[in-house]
Amino acid sequence: MTPEEWKYLAILLISIPVGFLFKKAGPGLKQWGAAGVGVALTLLTCGPHILHSLVTILGTWIIMETWPRSCHALALAWTFLYLLFFRMVTVFGLPAPTPFTNAVQLLLTLKLVSLASEVQELRAQKEDLPKPPPVGQLLAVPSLPQMLSYSYCYVGLLTGPFYRYRTYHDWLHQGPAVPSLEPLLLRARPAPLFGLLFLLSSWLFPLEAVREDAFYSRSLAFRLFYMVPVFFAFRMRFYVAWIAAECDCIAAGFGAYPVGAKSRAGGGPTQPYPAPDSPEAGAATRYDYETIRNIDCHGTDFCVRVRDGMRYWNMTVQWWLAQYVYKSAPARSYVLRSAWTMLLSAYWHGIHPGYYLSFLTIPLCLAAEGCLESGLRSRLSPQAQQAWDWAHWFLKMRAYDYMCMGFVLLSLQDTLRYWASIYFCIHLLALAGLGLGLALGGGGPGRRGRGARAEAKTPPDKPPTPPDKLREE
């Protein structure tokens, strides 16, 4: 592990007991205490580079105050343009930001765009009184101090998860009856195993080996195999980080809502729920932490489709991308919308070519699997569909192995060198699958969607058994 990774882990672990203290505090202490801890963490890890986040916040506040009816698009443009400046500051003779500053800036961008969107929706709602307000809508436009406290709240500051302002507001006014210790222990249970597996796999199969000339003198089978443990180590690393980040939230009772609210990761409740400080939200109410759930480890590893794999990974950010990028994409096709979303996701992550090569491979895989599902899978018998699903799962994992190499190698030269050494196999396989699916009349997810799965009628007494229990049929 690098020194930065040890610092991240230390911050995450220290934040757990801090969360238990804030859980018992009142709204004022929560608001300013959590912001104070966040500012201290930012100063400790970022130093003077904290000015980047402050400038971004002030710029967004000015946009919301000046152009409230169009502040969502303007805030998105402002924060994303500032990301470009932030990553090119050395060109202007300014010192390079620390990796921690980059983490703060990335998550702050998500928060500010979301807040601007909520403010715009609230303004529109006030002008359209007959329309009932949606669940979880912003109650009032936050002031600049409230915006600063939300932006610098220590919860999720460096590692996520992303959460909306309404989630933060509900936490401030939440009572201490929300359970936290038992859900925390349950959520943290797999983390030690994942940590050991990360250390072991990264030691046995170091990424740096792929950058050495000697690696390319090994056999094709070895080069193909090597991307599997690299992606495995990558997953274990993020499993530990995101589970620890979720535990920070759970310790503070952050993101807890009644089970009946049917909360979504990132978005929060989708059904009406009692106010956190109301008598209805009593001790007998059952709560969950789906709002701040950032990773579904089982779903990531065992879902069948590439499409579902994205939903189970970095779940709060995926909700943000779907809500604020995918829905407003300048195209109607599912594949083209996905390409636009992946392009902006790559830009959000950074300017390294490996991000773009990896993220922009996803739409090709989505198009191929959509065409094959609607053109081929729907014609198979239930038993053949089950075999197909196992093969689909295997190829899905290999596709993510392949794309992960670009994400971790980063540079154009290193990524293309590795992919060329295995003959761009996933690209070629996806193109072949796309061609076969189209030849068989498959329309892809943009035209046929999930209905292609419903076309395969199975006898009620002999349902097919998919390789995972989370798959949507």
ABEGO torsion letter per residue (X at the ends): XBAAAAAAAAAAAAAAAAAAAAAABBAAAAAAAAAAAAAAAAAAAAEAAAAAAAAAAAAAAAAAAABAAAAAAAAAAAAAAAAAAAAAAAAAGBBBBBAAAAAAAAAAAAAAAAAAAAAAAAAAAAABAABBBBBGBBABBBBAAAAAAAAABABGAAAOBBBBAAAAAAAAABBAABBAAAAAAAAAAAAAAAAAAAAAAAAABBAAAAABAAAAABBAAAAAAAAAAAAAAAAAAAAAAAAAAAAAAAAAGBGBBBAAAGBBBGAEBABBBBBAABAABBAABBBBAAAABABBAAAAAABABAAAAAAABGAAAAAAAAAAAAAABABABAAAAAAAAAAAAAAAAEABAAAAAAAAAAAAAAAAAAAAAAAAAAABBAAAAAAAAAAAAAAAAAAAAAAAAAAAAGBAAAAAAAAAAAGGAAAAAAAAAAAAAAAAGBAEAAAAEAAAAAABBBBAABBBBBABAABBX
